[in-house]
Amino acid sequence: MRTRTAGQAYTIREAAALTGLPASTLRYYETVGVIGPVSRGETSGHRVYDEEDLDQLMWVACLAATGMSVADMRTYVTNGQLGVQAAQEQIQLLTEQERRLALEAERVALRHRYVRLKIDYWHAVAAGDSARTQQLSKQAAALAAELTGTTQQ
């Protein structure tokens, strides 16, 4: 555990509220080594977070919000303590996360297009526009094949 510096101290409940991470997640991140051991109160033995802990938790929360794996977050935090000698690995780690997010964004955009197409289809059905309905149905079938990774027959 780190030596505590004078300053504001926060309970796990307060740290959870300030970071948006549930207390169970804070405990889990400490257990699996995403964050280092947190200081404990001298008499209570309860976790006591300081400003430095909260700062680290905020950027860990941001990494988690990107969907980064726990293993990658652990590596990122460890590398962060190494500074310049870990810069290339940090760049590689973040570049890979960026690639995963770009792929996820493409998938979301495709699903969005499919839903928009189905909305248009049902508008055409409601309007009695059978020509438009057939056209949209063909487009939806092609998009469905793309969504599911199957071939259209």
C-alpha positions as CSV (number, residue, x, y, z in Angstrom):
1,M,0.0,0.0,0.0
2,R,1.0,3.6,-0.7
3,T,1.9,5.9,2.1
4,R,-1.0,8.3,2.6
5,T,-0.4,12.0,2.0
6,A,-2.3,14.7,3.8
7,G,-5.4,15.8,2.0
8,Q,-9.0,14.9,1.3
9,A,-9.9,11.3,2.1
10,Y,-12.9,9.5,0.6
11,T,-14.8,6.4,1.5
12,I,-15.5,3.8,-1.1
13,R,-19.1,5.0,-1.3
14,E,-17.8,8.6,-2.0
15,A,-15.2,7.3,-4.5
16,A,-17.9,5.3,-6.3
17,A,-20.2,8.4,-6.5
18,L,-17.3,10.6,-7.8
19,T,-16.0,8.2,-10.4
20,G,-19.3,6.6,-11.5
21,L,-17.8,3.2,-10.8
22,P,-19.8,0.9,-8.4
23,A,-18.0,0.1,-5.2
24,S,-17.9,-3.6,-6.2
25,T,-16.0,-2.6,-9.4
26,L,-13.5,-0.5,-7.3
27,R,-12.9,-3.6,-5.1
28,Y,-12.6,-5.8,-8.2
29,Y,-10.1,-3.5,-9.9
30,E,-8.0,-3.5,-6.8
31,T,-8.2,-7.3,-6.5
32,V,-7.2,-8.0,-10.1
33,G,-4.5,-5.3,-10.1
34,V,-6.0,-2.7,-12.4
35,I,-5.4,-0.2,-9.6
36,G,-2.8,-0.6,-6.8
37,P,-3.8,-1.4,-3.2
38,V,-5.8,1.3,-1.6
39,S,-4.8,2.7,1.8
40,R,-6.9,1.6,4.7
41,G,-8.2,3.5,7.7
42,E,-6.0,2.9,10.8
43,T,-8.9,2.0,13.1
44,S,-11.6,0.8,10.7
45,G,-9.6,-1.0,8.1
46,H,-11.9,0.4,5.4
47,R,-10.6,1.6,2.1
48,V,-9.7,5.3,2.1
49,Y,-9.2,7.0,-1.3
50,D,-7.2,10.2,-1.8
51,E,-7.2,12.6,-4.7
52,E,-4.4,10.6,-6.5
53,D,-6.6,7.5,-6.2
54,L,-9.6,9.3,-7.6
55,D,-7.5,10.7,-10.5
56,Q,-6.4,7.2,-11.4
57,L,-9.9,5.8,-11.0
58,M,-11.3,8.5,-13.3
59,W,-9.0,7.6,-16.2
60,V,-9.5,3.9,-15.5
61,A,-13.3,4.5,-15.7
62,C,-12.7,6.2,-19.1
63,L,-10.8,3.2,-20.3
64,A,-13.5,0.9,-19.1
65,A,-16.1,3.1,-20.9
66,T,-14.3,2.5,-24.1
67,G,-14.8,-1.2,-23.6
68,M,-11.1,-1.9,-22.9
69,S,-10.5,-5.3,-21.3
70,V,-9.4,-5.6,-17.7
71,A,-6.2,-7.2,-18.8
72,D,-5.4,-4.2,-21.2
73,M,-6.4,-1.7,-18.5
74,R,-4.0,-3.5,-16.1
75,T,-1.2,-3.2,-18.7
76,Y,-2.0,0.4,-19.4
77,V,-1.9,1.3,-15.7
78,T,1.4,-0.6,-15.2
79,N,2.9,1.0,-18.3
80,G,1.8,4.4,-17.2
81,Q,4.0,4.2,-14.2
82,L,7.0,3.4,-16.4
83,G,6.7,6.6,-18.4
84,V,8.6,7.1,-21.6
85,Q,10.1,3.6,-21.8
86,A,6.5,2.2,-22.1
87,A,5.3,4.8,-24.6
88,Q,5.4,2.5,-27.6
89,E,3.5,-0.2,-25.9
90,Q,0.9,2.4,-24.7
91,I,0.5,3.6,-28.3
92,Q,0.1,0.0,-29.5
93,L,-2.4,-0.8,-26.8
94,L,-4.5,2.3,-27.5
95,T,-4.2,1.9,-31.3
96,E,-5.6,-1.6,-31.0
97,Q,-8.4,-0.3,-28.8
98,E,-9.1,2.4,-31.4
99,R,-9.3,-0.3,-34.1
100,R,-11.8,-2.3,-32.0
101,L,-13.9,0.8,-31.5
102,A,-13.9,1.7,-35.2
103,L,-15.1,-1.9,-36.0
104,E,-17.8,-1.6,-33.3
105,A,-18.8,1.8,-34.7
106,E,-19.1,0.2,-38.2
107,R,-21.3,-2.5,-36.8
108,V,-23.5,0.0,-35.0
109,A,-23.9,2.1,-38.1
110,L,-24.9,-1.0,-40.1
111,R,-27.5,-1.9,-37.5
112,H,-28.8,1.6,-37.5
113,R,-29.1,1.6,-41.3
114,Y,-31.1,-1.7,-41.0
115,V,-33.5,-0.2,-38.4
116,R,-33.9,2.9,-40.5
117,L,-34.7,0.8,-43.6
118,K,-37.3,-1.2,-41.7
119,I,-38.9,2.0,-40.5
120,D,-39.1,3.2,-44.1
121,Y,-40.5,-0.2,-45.1
122,W,-43.3,0.0,-42.6
123,H,-44.1,3.6,-43.6
124,A,-44.5,2.3,-47.2
125,V,-46.7,-0.6,-45.9
126,A,-48.9,2.0,-44.0
127,A,-49.1,4.1,-47.2
128,G,-50.0,1.2,-49.3
129,D,-47.0,1.8,-51.6
130,S,-46.3,-1.8,-52.7
131,A,-43.6,-0.8,-55.2
132,R,-41.6,1.0,-52.5
133,T,-42.3,-1.9,-50.1
134,Q,-40.8,-4.4,-52.5
135,Q,-37.8,-2.2,-53.1
136,L,-37.2,-1.7,-49.4
137,S,-37.7,-5.4,-48.8
138,K,-34.9,-6.2,-51.2
139,Q,-32.6,-3.7,-49.7
140,A,-33.4,-5.0,-46.2
141,A,-32.6,-8.6,-47.3
142,A,-29.2,-7.4,-48.7
143,L,-28.5,-5.5,-45.5
144,A,-29.6,-8.4,-43.3
145,A,-27.1,-10.6,-45.1
146,E,-24.4,-8.1,-44.4
147,L,-25.5,-7.9,-40.8
148,T,-25.4,-11.6,-40.2
149,G,-22.4,-12.4,-42.4
150,T,-24.5,-14.7,-44.6
151,T,-25.0,-14.7,-48.3
152,Q,-28.2,-13.5,-49.9
153,Q,-30.1,-16.1,-52.0
